[in-house]
Amino acid sequence: MESKHIHSAFDDELNQITTQLVTMGGMVENALRLTNKSLKKRDSRIAEEVVAGDDEIDLMEEEITNSAIKLLALWQPQAKDLRTIVVIMKIATNLERIGDYAKNIAKRVDEVINYDGKEKLAIGSVRRLTKAVQVQIKETLDSFIQQDIEKAESIIIKDEDIDQMYNSLFREHLTFMMEDARNISTTMHLLFIAKNLERIGDHSTGIAEQIIFLVSGKLPKDNRSKLVTTSFDEITENQDD
């Protein structure tokens, strides 16, 4: 009877952490939704909501990590339970990074809201990429809740579509800058936004890989060839969060 009681207490604590993670995922998904809305509405006030809300995402990640560490120390779980806790911590870290990228995007919205002409076409491409990443995040969270390996595998495959969209967008924006120097300032900000979106896609893929590990006990082999090859990447990787 005591053993069953102990196991029940562990399950309750693990379920609580899992619920926190799902809540955090919803917060990140909402940050991306607001970011896209701010670009569509040309509204920097909406973008400011994203920047302000990032502290709450960071705090949630810290709470999940601390709770998971305490659970490991107190119960010393084995097998699937141990794997679940480790995966939760890794997913929380990925979600926190996605939140940072959403904040980075939101900080640049004010620089691109007065676009016109071909810049309008450029921001349309960015918004389509934003929407694609939003869908990817939603499917990733659904995959975690359902512990659906097939859905997780499809997310990994579809990340190539995100990479292709980014590469196409990069070439398109580069053309705009070459055609008219007046496009350079706004278009550079749009390229930074696009790169952050591409990185969000990578972190979403990382979460999908952890879901596969959670369910199967094996990490998937990375047979994908990374399609993002622009020299702009090195610049964006060094930007402040």
MDAnalysis code that builds the backbone (N, CA, C; Angstrom):
import MDAnalysis as mda
import numpy as np

u = mda.Universe.empty(723, n_residues=241, atom_resindex=np.repeat(np.arange(241), 3), trajectory=True)
u.add_TopologyAttr("name", ["N", "CA", "C"] * 241)
u.add_TopologyAttr("resid", np.arange(1, 242))
u.add_TopologyAttr("resname", ["MET", "GLU", "SER", "LYS", "HIS", "ILE", "HIS", "SER", "ALA", "PHE", "ASP", "ASP", "GLU", "LEU", "ASN", "GLN", "ILE", "THR", "THR", "GLN", "LEU", "VAL", "THR", "MET", "GLY", "GLY", "MET", "VAL", "GLU", "ASN", "ALA", "LEU", "ARG", "LEU", "THR", "ASN", "LYS", "SER", "LEU", "LYS", "LYS", "ARG", "ASP", "SER", "ARG", "ILE", "ALA", "GLU", "GLU", "VAL", "VAL", "ALA", "GLY", "ASP", "ASP", "GLU", "ILE", "ASP", "LEU", "MET", "GLU", "GLU", "GLU", "ILE", "THR", "ASN", "SER", "ALA", "ILE", "LYS", "LEU", "LEU", "ALA", "LEU", "TRP", "GLN", "PRO", "GLN", "ALA", "LYS", "ASP", "LEU", "ARG", "THR", "ILE", "VAL", "VAL", "ILE", "MET", "LYS", "ILE", "ALA", "THR", "ASN", "LEU", "GLU", "ARG", "ILE", "GLY", "ASP", "TYR", "ALA", "LYS", "ASN", "ILE", "ALA", "LYS", "ARG", "VAL", "ASP", "GLU", "VAL", "ILE", "ASN", "TYR", "ASP", "GLY", "LYS", "GLU", "LYS", "LEU", "ALA", "ILE", "GLY", "SER", "VAL", "ARG", "ARG", "LEU", "THR", "LYS", "ALA", "VAL", "GLN", "VAL", "GLN", "ILE", "LYS", "GLU", "THR", "LEU", "ASP", "SER", "PHE", "ILE", "GLN", "GLN", "ASP", "ILE", "GLU", "LYS", "ALA", "GLU", "SER", "ILE", "ILE", "ILE", "LYS", "ASP", "GLU", "ASP", "ILE", "ASP", "GLN", "MET", "TYR", "ASN", "SER", "LEU", "PHE", "ARG", "GLU", "HIS", "LEU", "THR", "PHE", "MET", "MET", "GLU", "ASP", "ALA", "ARG", "ASN", "ILE", "SER", "THR", "THR", "MET", "HIS", "LEU", "LEU", "PHE", "ILE", "ALA", "LYS", "ASN", "LEU", "GLU", "ARG", "ILE", "GLY", "ASP", "HIS", "SER", "THR", "GLY", "ILE", "ALA", "GLU", "GLN", "ILE", "ILE", "PHE", "LEU", "VAL", "SER", "GLY", "LYS", "LEU", "PRO", "LYS", "ASP", "ASN", "ARG", "SER", "LYS", "LEU", "VAL", "THR", "THR", "SER", "PHE", "ASP", "GLU", "ILE", "THR", "GLU", "ASN", "GLN", "ASP", "ASP"])
u.atoms.positions = np.array([
    [0.819, -1.203, 0.000],
    [0.000, 0.000, 0.000],
    [0.856, 1.257, 0.000],
    [1.931, 1.248, 0.818],
    [2.833, 2.395, 0.888],
    [3.507, 2.627, -0.460],
    [3.891, 1.520, -1.142],
    [4.541, 1.634, -2.443],
    [3.612, 2.295, -3.452],
    [2.340, 1.907, -3.437],
    [1.377, 2.511, -4.353],
    [1.198, 3.982, -4.049],
    [1.209, 4.331, -2.749],
    [1.044, 5.724, -2.345],
    [2.218, 6.564, -2.824],
    [3.417, 6.046, -2.698],
    [4.624, 6.745, -3.140],
    [4.592, 6.954, -4.650],
    [4.227, 5.890, -5.378],
    [4.183, 5.988, -6.835],
    [3.141, 7.009, -7.275],
    [2.015, 7.060, -6.572],
    [0.963, 8.014, -6.886],
    [1.442, 9.445, -6.659],
    [2.186, 9.660, -5.585],
    [2.718, 10.990, -5.287],
    [3.695, 11.441, -6.374],
    [4.529, 10.507, -6.832],
    [5.470, 10.818, -7.922],
    [4.711, 11.188, -9.194],
    [3.700, 10.393, -9.520],
    [2.911, 10.657, -10.722],
    [2.245, 12.027, -10.660],
    [1.753, 12.389, -9.475],
    [1.102, 13.693, -9.318],
    [2.094, 14.832, -9.589],
    [3.289, 14.712, -9.059],
    [4.306, 15.750, -9.253],
    [4.748, 15.809, -10.712],
    [4.899, 14.656, -11.343],
    [5.301, 14.613, -12.744],
    [4.211, 15.205, -13.635],
    [2.969, 14.899, -13.329],
    [1.853, 15.460, -14.095],
    [1.801, 16.981, -13.956],
    [2.138, 17.466, -12.768],
    [2.134, 18.910, -12.543],
    [3.197, 19.603, -13.408],
    [4.376, 19.002, -13.478],
    [5.446, 19.574, -14.299],
    [5.071, 19.511, -15.776],
    [4.463, 18.406, -16.189],
    [4.034, 18.258, -17.578],
    [3.007, 19.327, -17.943],
    [2.081, 19.584, -17.019],
    [1.075, 20.621, -17.239],
    [1.733, 21.989, -17.379],
    [2.741, 22.253, -16.545],
    [3.479, 23.514, -16.638],
    [4.138, 23.659, -18.004],
    [4.683, 22.556, -18.507],
    [5.354, 22.592, -19.806],
    [4.359, 22.899, -20.921],
    [3.197, 22.285, -20.872],
    [2.167, 22.547, -21.881],
    [1.727, 24.003, -21.811],
    [1.598, 24.526, -20.598],
    [1.242, 25.935, -20.418],
    [2.310, 26.844, -21.012],
    [3.567, 26.508, -20.764],
    [4.677, 27.277, -21.326],
    [4.637, 27.242, -22.846],
    [4.341, 26.078, -23.405],
    [4.231, 25.957, -24.853],
    [3.144, 26.864, -25.411],
    [2.031, 26.955, -24.698],
    [0.949, 27.844, -25.111],
    [1.368, 29.301, -25.077],
    [2.174, 29.660, -24.076],
    [2.667, 31.031, -23.976],
    [3.579, 31.373, -25.152],
    [4.422, 30.429, -25.525],
    [5.333, 30.635, -26.656],
    [4.545, 30.729, -27.962],
    [3.572, 29.846, -28.112],
    [2.735, 29.868, -29.311],
    [2.005, 31.212, -29.426],
    [1.531, 31.730, -28.304],
    [0.830, 33.016, -28.297],
    [1.777, 34.162, -28.641],
    [3.034, 34.061, -28.175],
    [4.027, 35.098, -28.493],
    [4.237, 35.183, -30.007],
    [4.291, 34.034, -30.670],
    [4.447, 34.023, -32.124],
    [3.204, 34.571, -32.815],
    [2.042, 34.242, -32.278],
    [0.792, 34.747, -32.852],
    [0.736, 36.270, -32.766],
    [1.117, 36.801, -31.624],
    [1.113, 38.254, -31.445],
    [2.157, 38.927, -32.325],
    [3.284, 38.258, -32.505],
    [4.331, 38.809, -33.367],
    [3.817, 38.946, -34.795],
    [3.169, 37.904, -35.280],
    [2.618, 37.951, -36.631],
    [1.526, 39.012, -36.735],
    [0.730, 39.120, -35.698],
    [-0.347, 40.118, -35.684],
    [0.221, 41.533, -35.728],
    [1.320, 41.753, -35.002],
    [1.933, 43.085, -34.975],
    [2.470, 43.469, -36.349],
    [2.971, 42.478, -37.095],
    [3.447, 42.745, -38.450],
    [2.273, 43.030, -39.394],
    [1.207, 42.278, -39.226],
    [0.034, 42.450, -40.078],
    [-0.643, 43.796, -39.827],
    [-0.777, 44.160, -38.548],
    [-1.483, 45.389, -38.174],
    [-0.577, 46.616, -38.177],
    [0.740, 46.381, -38.387],
    [1.723, 47.463, -38.279],
    [1.602, 48.160, -36.918],
    [1.514, 47.376, -35.870],
    [1.233, 47.873, -34.524],
    [2.374, 47.501, -33.587],
    [3.188, 48.475, -33.232],
    [4.324, 48.211, -32.355],
    [3.893, 47.941, -30.920],
    [2.682, 48.376, -30.551],
    [2.205, 48.121, -29.193],
    [1.991, 46.620, -28.957],
    [1.535, 45.923, -29.994],
    [1.365, 44.473, -29.877],
    [2.730, 43.813, -29.715],
    [3.709, 44.309, -30.464],
    [5.072, 43.776, -30.351],
    [5.628, 43.985, -28.954],
    [5.286, 45.109, -28.337],
    [5.752, 45.390, -26.975],
    [5.197, 44.376, -25.980],
    [4.003, 43.854, -26.257],
    [3.429, 42.808, -25.399],
    [4.313, 41.561, -25.417],
    [4.832, 41.237, -26.595],
    [5.691, 40.062, -26.744],
    [6.976, 40.251, -25.949],
    [7.577, 41.421, -26.073],
    [8.826, 41.707, -25.354],
    [8.597, 41.632, -23.847],
    [7.514, 42.237, -23.387],
    [7.223, 42.243, -21.949],
    [6.909, 40.843, -21.428],
    [6.258, 40.036, -22.260],
    [5.859, 38.702, -21.830],
    [6.979, 37.685, -21.791],
    [8.134, 38.028, -22.351],
    [9.237, 37.062, -22.388],
    [9.758, 36.743, -20.993],
    [9.694, 37.696, -20.072],
    [10.153, 37.439, -18.697],
    [9.342, 36.316, -18.059],
    [8.050, 36.281, -18.370],
    [7.184, 35.241, -17.810],
    [7.544, 33.868, -18.376],
    [7.909, 33.836, -19.654],
    [8.349, 32.578, -20.276],
    [9.653, 32.104, -19.640],
    [10.572, 33.030, -19.429],
    [11.847, 32.691, -18.783],
    [11.615, 32.137, -17.375],
    [10.707, 32.779, -16.641],
    [10.409, 32.336, -15.284],
    [9.794, 30.944, -15.281],
    [8.928, 30.676, -16.231],
    [8.302, 29.364, -16.327],
    [9.339, 28.282, -16.596],
    [10.289, 28.579, -17.480],
    [11.357, 27.614, -17.779],
    [12.179, 27.321, -16.528],
    [12.464, 28.359, -15.756],
    [13.244, 28.180, -14.529],
    [12.479, 27.328, -13.517],
    [11.187, 27.571, -13.394],
    [10.366, 26.807, -12.450],
    [10.298, 25.337, -12.854],
    [10.119, 25.083, -14.149],
    [10.043, 23.702, -14.630],
    [11.356, 22.975, -14.382],
    [12.463, 23.633, -14.698],
    [13.779, 23.014, -14.509],
    [14.031, 22.705, -13.041],
    [13.747, 23.664, -12.160],
    [13.960, 23.461, -10.725],
    [13.090, 22.329, -10.184],
    [11.833, 22.291, -10.619],
    [10.924, 21.232, -10.166],
    [11.392, 19.869, -10.658],
    [11.883, 19.831, -11.900],
    [12.357, 18.568, -12.461],
    [13.596, 18.068, -11.724],
    [14.496, 18.973, -11.399],
    [15.717, 18.592, -10.668],
    [15.362, 18.049, -9.285],
    [14.424, 18.698, -8.610],
    [13.987, 18.225, -7.294],
    [13.347, 16.845, -7.392],
    [12.584, 16.641, -8.466],
    [11.935, 15.347, -8.672],
    [12.969, 14.250, -8.887],
    [14.015, 14.562, -9.634],
    [15.094, 13.601, -9.856],
    [15.802, 13.262, -8.549],
    [16.078, 14.292, -7.749],
    [16.808, 14.083, -6.496],
    [15.974, 13.324, -5.467],
    [14.692, 13.621, -5.426],
    [13.831, 13.034, -4.395],
    [13.443, 11.597, -4.701],
    [13.113, 11.320, -5.959],
    [12.557, 10.022, -6.303],
    [13.547, 9.097, -7.022],
    [14.595, 9.664, -7.598],
    [15.578, 8.871, -8.351],
    [14.881, 7.897, -9.312],
    [14.088, 8.440, -10.233],
    [13.302, 7.585, -11.145],
    [14.181, 6.823, -12.127],
    [13.610, 5.776, -12.691],
    [14.326, 4.934, -13.644],
    [13.529, 4.825, -14.941],
    [14.189, 4.321, -15.972],
    [13.556, 3.976, -17.247],
    [12.713, 5.118, -17.810],
    [11.458, 4.830, -18.144],
    [10.594, 5.808, -18.825],
    [10.388, 7.065, -17.990],
    [10.251, 6.918, -16.674],
    [10.046, 8.096, -15.829],
    [11.256, 9.034, -15.868],
    [12.443, 8.459, -15.836],
    [13.665, 9.255, -15.921],
    [13.735, 9.951, -17.275],
    [13.423, 9.219, -18.309],
    [13.449, 9.774, -19.661],
    [12.463, 10.931, -19.786],
    [11.302, 10.788, -19.197],
    [10.280, 11.827, -19.264],
    [10.777, 13.122, -18.634],
    [11.388, 13.021, -17.473],
    [11.864, 14.218, -16.774],
    [12.970, 14.912, -17.564],
    [13.898, 14.133, -18.073],
    [14.999, 14.694, -18.867],
    [14.460, 15.397, -20.111],
    [13.512, 14.757, -20.781],
    [12.925, 15.332, -21.995],
    [12.177, 16.618, -21.672],
    [11.451, 16.643, -20.580],
    [10.723, 17.848, -20.171],
    [11.685, 19.021, -19.997],
    [12.818, 18.784, -19.351],
    [13.796, 19.853, -19.157],
    [14.345, 20.349, -20.491],
    [14.623, 19.428, -21.404],
    [15.176, 19.818, -22.710],
    [14.149, 20.572, -23.544],
    [12.902, 20.126, -23.487],
    [11.856, 20.822, -24.234],
    [11.650, 22.229, -23.664],
    [11.677, 22.346, -22.343],
    [11.522, 23.662, -21.711],
    [12.624, 24.614, -22.169],
    [13.845, 24.101, -22.287],
    [14.963, 24.920, -22.757],
    [14.739, 25.375, -24.194],
    [14.264, 24.465, -25.034],
    [13.966, 24.823, -26.422],
    [12.852, 25.867, -26.503],
    [11.831, 25.708, -25.688],
    [10.734, 26.674, -25.680],
    [11.213, 28.049, -25.216],
    [12.110, 28.060, -24.235],
    [12.646, 29.339, -23.753],
    [13.413, 30.050, -24.854],
    [14.170, 29.288, -25.629],
    [14.923, 29.877, -26.735],
    [13.974, 30.397, -27.814],
    [12.899, 29.666, -28.081],
    [11.909, 30.130, -29.049],
    [11.301, 31.445, -28.580],
    [11.033, 31.537, -27.280],
    [10.526, 32.783, -26.717],
    [11.502, 33.933, -26.923],
    [12.797, 33.651, -26.766],
    [13.818, 34.677, -26.996],
    [13.803, 35.154, -28.446],
    [13.670, 34.207, -29.379],
    [13.639, 34.586, -30.790],
    [12.394, 35.402, -31.116],
    [11.262, 35.042, -30.506],
    [10.042, 35.828, -30.713],
    [10.243, 37.247, -30.187],
    [10.925, 37.370, -29.059],
    [11.220, 38.702, -28.502],
    [12.124, 39.486, -29.454],
    [13.142, 38.822, -30.005],
    [14.035, 39.485, -30.953],
    [13.261, 40.037, -32.155],
    [12.324, 39.216, -32.641],
    [11.505, 39.653, -33.778],
    [10.674, 40.867, -33.389],
    [10.030, 40.790, -32.232],
    [9.156, 41.871, -31.780],
    [9.915, 43.188, -31.635],
    [11.165, 43.113, -31.203],
    [11.975, 44.326, -31.041],
    [12.215, 45.045, -32.361],
    [12.121, 44.327, -33.473],
    [12.396, 44.909, -34.789],
    [11.139, 45.353, -35.527],
    [9.985, 45.041, -34.967],
    [8.736, 45.385, -35.647],
    [8.637, 46.891, -35.881],
    [9.051, 47.673, -34.892],
    [8.947, 49.130, -35.001],
    [9.764, 49.671, -36.175],
    [10.786, 48.901, -36.590],
    [11.666, 49.339, -37.675],
    [11.097, 49.037, -39.063],
    [10.072, 48.216, -39.122],
    [9.564, 47.795, -40.440],
    [8.093, 48.131, -40.672],
    [7.443, 48.773, -39.707],
    [5.998, 48.989, -39.842],
    [5.643, 50.087, -40.846],
    [6.609, 50.908, -41.237],
    [6.325, 51.979, -42.201],
    [6.767, 51.610, -43.612],
    [6.839, 50.311, -43.875],
    [7.267, 49.837, -45.182],
    [6.300, 50.277, -46.277],
    [6.783, 50.284, -47.503],
    [5.957, 50.628, -48.654],
    [6.588, 50.001, -49.899],
    [5.904, 50.029, -51.002],
    [6.457, 49.535, -52.249],
    [6.874, 48.084, -52.153],
    [8.098, 47.795, -52.625],
    [8.583, 46.419, -52.629],
    [8.834, 45.916, -51.215],
    [9.038, 46.842, -50.280],
    [9.170, 46.416, -48.882],
    [7.882, 45.745, -48.409],
    [6.750, 46.162, -48.990],
    [5.468, 45.535, -48.654],
    [5.454, 44.086, -49.099],
    [6.017, 43.809, -50.272],
    [6.132, 42.436, -50.736],
    [7.075, 41.645, -49.836],
    [8.148, 42.302, -49.407],
    [9.135, 41.641, -48.566],
    [8.530, 41.215, -47.241],
    [7.768, 42.104, -46.622],
    [7.194, 41.767, -45.320],
    [6.096, 40.717, -45.474],
    [5.459, 40.666, -46.650],
    [4.489, 39.613, -46.901],
    [5.138, 38.244, -46.862],
    [6.339, 38.136, -47.401],
    [7.082, 36.871, -47.366],
    [7.436, 36.486, -45.936],
    [7.814, 37.482, -45.141],
    [8.155, 37.223, -43.743],
    [6.938, 36.735, -42.977],
    [5.786, 37.330, -43.244],
    [4.571, 36.914, -42.549],
    [4.175, 35.495, -42.916],
    [4.392, 35.109, -44.179],
    [4.100, 33.722, -44.575],
    [5.030, 32.749, -43.855],
    [6.271, 33.128, -43.696],
    [7.206, 32.290, -42.952],
    [6.807, 32.217, -41.480],
    [6.375, 33.343, -40.935],
    [5.915, 33.372, -39.542],
    [4.745, 32.417, -39.341],
    [3.805, 32.431, -40.265],
    [2.632, 31.553, -40.164],
    [3.043, 30.091, -40.239],
    [3.983, 29.782, -41.134],
    [4.449, 28.397, -41.264],
    [5.097, 27.921, -39.967],
    [5.857, 28.795, -39.332],
    [6.506, 28.440, -38.069],
    [5.469, 28.289, -36.960],
    [4.444, 29.136, -36.962],
    [3.361, 29.007, -35.989],
    [2.720, 27.628, -36.068],
    [2.415, 27.204, -37.276],
    [1.805, 25.882, -37.492],
    [2.744, 24.791, -36.997],
    [4.028, 24.938, -37.274],
    [5.012, 23.946, -36.851],
    [5.047, 23.827, -35.320],
    [5.019, 24.953, -34.634],
    [5.023, 24.942, -33.169],
    [3.765, 24.265, -32.630],
    [2.612, 24.609, -33.198],
    [1.354, 24.000, -32.746],
    [1.389, 22.484, -32.913],
    [1.845, 22.028, -34.069],
    [1.909, 20.591, -34.318],
    [2.906, 19.911, -33.379],
    [3.977, 20.607, -33.046],
    [4.963, 20.053, -32.108],
    [4.352, 19.874, -30.729],
    [3.632, 20.881, -30.259],
    [2.992, 20.784, -28.944],
    [1.921, 19.697, -28.932],
    [1.157, 19.596, -30.028],
    [0.149, 18.528, -30.132],
    [0.826, 17.155, -30.080],
    [1.963, 17.060, -30.755],
    [2.700, 15.795, -30.779],
    [3.151, 15.402, -29.385],
    [3.588, 16.388, -28.598],
    [4.018, 16.091, -27.224],
    [2.838, 15.630, -26.376],
    [1.731, 16.354, -26.459],
    [0.555, 16.000, -25.656],
    [0.056, 14.604, -26.004],
    [0.052, 14.292, -27.296],
    [-0.443, 12.991, -27.766],
    [0.631, 11.908, -27.763],
    [1.900, 12.341, -27.547],
    [3.054, 11.436, -27.638],
    [2.988, 10.646, -28.949],
    [2.857, 11.398, -30.022],
    [2.645, 10.845, -31.361],
    [3.969, 10.884, -32.136],
    [4.585, 9.725, -32.298],
    [5.866, 9.647, -32.999],
    [5.724, 10.027, -34.468],
    [4.675, 9.564, -35.122],
    [4.506, 9.853, -36.551],
    [4.383, 11.348, -36.795],
    [3.653, 12.023, -35.942],
    [3.521, 13.470, -36.099],
    [4.861, 14.156, -35.850],
    [5.601, 13.683, -34.859],
    [6.917, 14.252, -34.571],
    [7.860, 14.067, -35.763],
    [7.814, 12.900, -36.365],
    [8.664, 12.633, -37.532],
    [8.292, 13.530, -38.707],
    [7.000, 13.800, -38.880],
    [6.561, 14.666, -39.981],
    [7.020, 16.100, -39.761],
    [7.095, 16.517, -38.502],
    [7.580, 17.862, -38.172],
    [9.043, 18.010, -38.583],
    [9.829, 16.987, -38.314],
    [11.247, 17.011, -38.683],
    [11.406, 17.110, -40.195],
    [10.603, 16.344, -40.908],
    [10.674, 16.366, -42.368],
    [10.253, 17.733, -42.911],
    [9.171, 18.284, -42.344],
    [8.649, 19.553, -42.851],
    [9.539, 20.746, -42.513],
    [10.516, 20.553, -41.621],
    [11.430, 21.652, -41.337],
    [12.229, 22.040, -42.580],
    [12.402, 21.090, -43.497],
    [13.073, 21.410, -44.756],
    [12.290, 22.457, -45.545],
    [10.954, 22.420, -45.417],
    [10.127, 23.428, -46.087],
    [10.403, 24.814, -45.507],
    [10.577, 24.874, -44.172],
    [10.895, 26.143, -43.523],
    [12.233, 26.667, -44.037],
    [13.209, 25.778, -44.138],
    [14.537, 26.171, -44.631],
    [14.452, 26.691, -46.070],
    [13.669, 26.010, -46.888],
    [13.528, 26.433, -48.281],
    [12.849, 27.798, -48.379],
    [11.840, 28.013, -47.538],
    [11.168, 29.308, -47.520],
    [12.141, 30.411, -47.113],
    [12.985, 30.108, -46.124],
    [13.968, 31.098, -45.677],
    [14.972, 31.418, -46.776],
    [15.493, 30.391, -47.430],
    [16.456, 30.617, -48.515],
    [15.849, 31.443, -49.643],
    [14.613, 31.128, -50.003],
    [13.930, 31.868, -51.051],
    [13.717, 33.322, -50.640],
    [13.318, 33.500, -49.389],
    [13.089, 34.846, -48.863],
    [14.388, 35.647, -48.855],
    [15.490, 35.004, -48.469],
    [16.779, 35.677, -48.432],
    [17.152, 36.200, -49.819],
    [16.998, 35.358, -50.828],
    [17.344, 35.777, -52.193],
    [16.436, 36.910, -52.673],
    [15.154, 36.807, -52.328],
    [14.189, 37.833, -52.715],
    [14.554, 39.181, -52.092],
    [14.867, 39.164, -50.815],
    [15.201, 40.401, -50.102],
    [16.521, 40.986, -50.585],
    [17.458, 40.111, -50.909],
    [18.740, 40.577, -51.430],
    [18.530, 41.328, -52.747],
    [17.622, 40.825, -53.572],
    [17.294, 41.488, -54.838],
    [16.717, 42.872, -54.596],
    [15.810, 42.981, -53.597],
    [15.216, 44.284, -53.281],
    [16.300, 45.293, -52.910],
    [17.295, 44.872, -52.127],
    [18.358, 45.777, -51.701],
    [19.231, 46.201, -52.870],
    [19.475, 45.268, -53.789],
    [20.313, 45.581, -54.941],
    [19.613, 46.522, -55.913],
    [18.285, 46.415, -55.998],
    [17.526, 47.246, -56.929],
    [17.435, 48.696, -56.468],
    [17.368, 48.891, -55.156],
    [17.192, 50.250, -54.640],
    [17.811, 50.337, -53.248],
    [18.821, 51.167, -53.103],
    [19.527, 51.294, -51.818],
    [18.609, 51.773, -50.698],
    [17.525, 52.418, -51.055],
    [16.590, 52.885, -50.031],
    [15.878, 51.732, -49.329],
    [15.921, 50.554, -49.946],
    [15.283, 49.383, -49.342],
    [16.161, 48.698, -48.292],
    [17.436, 49.067, -48.254],
    [18.409, 48.297, -47.467],
    [18.072, 48.247, -45.987],
    [17.798, 49.402, -45.376],
    [17.596, 49.452, -43.925],
    [16.451, 48.551, -43.466],
    [15.272, 48.755, -44.059],
    [14.104, 47.956, -43.668],
    [14.304, 46.485, -44.006],
    [14.863, 46.228, -45.175],
    [15.034, 44.847, -45.608],
    [16.013, 44.089, -44.723],
    [17.041, 44.762, -44.221],
    [17.969, 44.110, -43.298],
    [17.256, 43.686, -42.023],
    [16.382, 44.541, -41.524],
    [15.611, 44.170, -40.334],
    [14.715, 42.964, -40.626],
    [14.135, 42.939, -41.818],
    [13.290, 41.807, -42.201],
    [14.103, 40.518, -42.305],
    [15.338, 40.635, -42.764],
    [16.204, 39.455, -42.850],
    [16.558, 38.930, -41.456],
    [16.794, 39.839, -40.519],
    [17.044, 39.403, -39.147],
    [15.813, 38.681, -38.589],
    [14.629, 39.228, -38.872],
    [13.396, 38.584, -38.424],
    [13.273, 37.193, -39.039],
    [13.544, 37.098, -40.328],
    [13.426, 35.809, -41.016],
    [14.387, 34.784, -40.452],
    [15.602, 35.213, -40.139],
    [16.581, 34.279, -39.580],
    [16.130, 33.777, -38.209],
    [15.545, 34.655, -37.403],
    [15.016, 34.221, -36.114],
    [13.912, 33.194, -36.300],
    [13.090, 33.383, -37.308],
    [12.021, 32.426, -37.593],
    [12.591, 31.076, -38.008],
    [13.631, 31.104, -38.824],
    [14.266, 29.850, -39.238],
    [14.847, 29.113, -38.041],
    [15.418, 29.857, -37.098],
    [15.978, 29.244, -35.890],
    [14.868, 28.675, -35.002],
    [13.721, 29.344, -34.968],
    [12.579, 28.795, -34.237],
    [12.196, 27.440, -34.809],
    [12.228, 27.345, -36.138],
    [11.949, 26.066, -36.780],
    [12.918, 24.990, -36.349],
    [14.191, 25.347, -36.220],
    [15.200, 24.380, -35.770],
    [14.915, 23.904, -34.346],
    [14.530, 24.818, -33.474],
    [14.238, 24.423, -32.083],
    [12.966, 23.579, -32.007],
    [12.003, 23.875, -32.866],
    [10.803, 23.049, -32.926],
    [11.149, 21.627, -33.347],
    [12.075, 21.524, -34.298],
    [12.549, 20.206, -34.731],
    [13.265, 19.490, -33.589],
    [14.039, 20.255, -32.813],
    [14.713, 19.672, -31.651],
    [13.725, 19.104, -30.648],
    [12.609, 19.793, -30.463],
    [11.563, 19.290, -29.566],
    [10.969, 18.006, -30.126],
    [10.719, 17.981, -31.426],
    [10.156, 16.780, -32.057],
    [11.080, 15.581, -31.862],
    [12.383, 15.818, -31.964],
    [13.344, 14.735, -31.757],
    [13.283, 14.212, -30.325],
    [13.093, 15.104, -29.364],
    [12.973, 14.690, -27.969],
    [11.685, 13.900, -27.725],
    [10.629, 14.254, -28.438],
    [9.371, 13.510, -28.308],
    [9.551, 12.073, -28.794],
    [10.265, 11.923, -29.894],
    [10.544, 10.578, -30.416],
    [11.356, 9.782, -29.394],
    [12.346, 10.442, -28.785],
    [13.159, 9.789, -27.756],
    [12.311, 9.413, -26.547],
    [11.398, 10.298, -26.162],
    [10.535, 10.034, -25.013],
    [9.704, 8.774, -25.220],
    [9.130, 8.632, -26.405],
    [8.216, 7.521, -26.661],
    [8.951, 6.228, -26.980],
    [10.022, 6.341, -27.785],
    [10.694, 5.129, -28.278],
    [11.950, 4.756, -27.499],
    [12.528, 5.740, -26.784],
    [13.775, 5.480, -26.081],
    [14.998, 5.633, -26.967],
    [14.779, 6.057, -28.214],
    [15.888, 6.225, -29.158],
    [15.784, 7.582, -29.852],
    [16.919, 8.271, -29.952],
    [16.945, 9.518, -30.697],
    [16.980, 9.209, -32.195],
    [16.223, 9.956, -32.995],
    [16.234, 9.696, -34.442],
    [17.581, 10.065, -35.057],
    [17.960, 9.350, -36.092],
    [19.181, 9.690, -36.809],
    [18.929, 10.930, -37.653],
    [19.883, 11.863, -37.604],
    [19.739, 13.103, -38.357],
    [20.301, 12.900, -39.758],
    [19.425, 12.513, -40.667],
    [19.843, 12.287, -42.048],
    [19.533, 13.481, -42.949],
    [19.043, 14.563, -42.338],
    [18.686, 15.726, -43.140],
    [19.934, 16.518, -43.514],
    [19.932, 17.048, -44.726],
    [20.977, 17.980, -45.123],
    [20.443, 19.379, -44.880],
    [21.162, 20.172, -44.077],
    [20.700, 21.508, -43.743],
    [20.696, 22.373, -44.986],
    [19.521, 22.988, -45.281],
    [19.363, 23.708, -46.530],
    [19.704, 25.185, -46.422],
    [19.889, 25.669, -45.190],
    [20.185, 27.078, -45.004],
    [21.678, 27.293, -45.154],
    [22.076, 28.028, -46.185],
    [23.503, 28.167, -46.479],
    [23.917, 29.614, -46.708],
    [23.078, 30.581, -46.337],
    [23.400, 31.967, -46.615],
    [24.482, 32.473, -45.686],
    [25.331, 33.367, -46.202],
    [26.404, 33.947, -45.391],
    [25.864, 34.881, -44.330],
    [24.586, 35.280, -44.461],
    [23.950, 36.159, -43.487],
    [23.809, 35.488, -42.138],
    [23.817, 34.152, -42.118],
    [23.601, 33.402, -40.889],
    [24.622, 33.735, -39.816],
    [25.884, 33.883, -40.184],
    [26.929, 34.146, -39.206],
    [26.692, 35.454, -38.481],
    [26.124, 36.434, -39.183],
    [25.855, 37.726, -38.563],
    [24.729, 37.590, -37.543],
    [23.653, 36.922, -37.930],
    [22.488, 36.825, -37.068],
    [22.725, 35.969, -35.846],
    [23.631, 34.998, -35.928],
    [23.892, 34.140, -34.786],
    [24.522, 34.913, -33.630],
    [25.112, 36.076, -33.920],
    [25.798, 36.850, -32.885],
    [24.947, 37.984, -32.344],
    [23.682, 38.068, -32.760],
    [22.838, 39.158, -32.285],
    [22.451, 38.921, -30.833],
    [22.128, 40.012, -30.139],
    [21.731, 39.918, -28.740],
    [20.316, 39.395, -28.638],
    [20.042, 38.617, -27.560],
    [18.687, 38.111, -27.332],
    [17.878, 39.160, -26.598],
])
